[in-house]
């Protein structure tokens, strides 16, 4: 998913922060095996795979 985000980073000047959940019990409980997860403003955008049209729609609304 990270490689697929690169065009969005350039086009929308967004910052992507990688968050590992392995050593955080709360995040492991929240996400379990549903990784990677892409969130925007604390809302889940997609899980496992990037959904480009969903992300593009959300970014245009900012």
C-alpha positions in Angstrom: 0.0 0.0 0.0 2.8 2.4 0.8 4.1 2.4 -2.8 0.6 3.0 -4.1 0.3 6.1 -1.9 3.3 7.9 -3.5 1.3 9.6 -6.3 -1.2 10.8 -3.7 1.6 12.2 -1.5 2.9 14.2 -4.5 -0.5 15.3 -5.8 -2.1 16.3 -2.5 1.0 17.2 -0.5 0.0 14.8 2.3 2.2 13.2 4.9 2.0 9.5 5.6 3.1 8.1 8.9 3.8 4.5 9.3 2.6 3.1 12.7 3.7 -0.4 13.8 1.3 -2.1 16.0 3.5 -5.0 17.1 4.5 -3.5 20.5 1.3 -1.7 21.2 -1.4 -3.8 22.9 -4.2 -1.2 22.2 -3.4 -1.0 18.5 -3.0 -4.8 18.2 -6.5 -5.2 19.8 -8.0 -2.5 17.6 -6.5 -3.8 14.3 -5.5 -7.4 14.9 -4.7 -8.9 11.5 -6.4 -6.2 9.5 -3.2 -4.5 8.4 -2.2 -2.5 6.6 -4.8 0.1 7.5 -5.0 3.5 6.0 -6.6 6.2 8.2 -7.3 9.8 7.5 -8.2 12.1 10.5 -8.6 9.0 12.7 -11.1 7.4 10.3 -10.3 4.2 8.5 -10.2 4.7 4.7 -9.3 1.2 3.7 -7.7 -2.1 5.0 -5.3 -4.5 3.3 -5.4 -2.8 -0.1 -5.5 0.9 -1.2 -8.8 2.0 -2.6 -7.6 4.8 -4.8 -11.0 6.3 -5.7 -12.1 6.3 -2.1 -8.9 8.1 -1.0 -9.1 10.6 -3.9 -12.7 11.5 -3.0 -11.8 12.1 0.6 -8.7 14.1 -0.2 -10.6 16.3 -2.6 -13.1 17.1 0.1 -10.4 18.5 2.5 
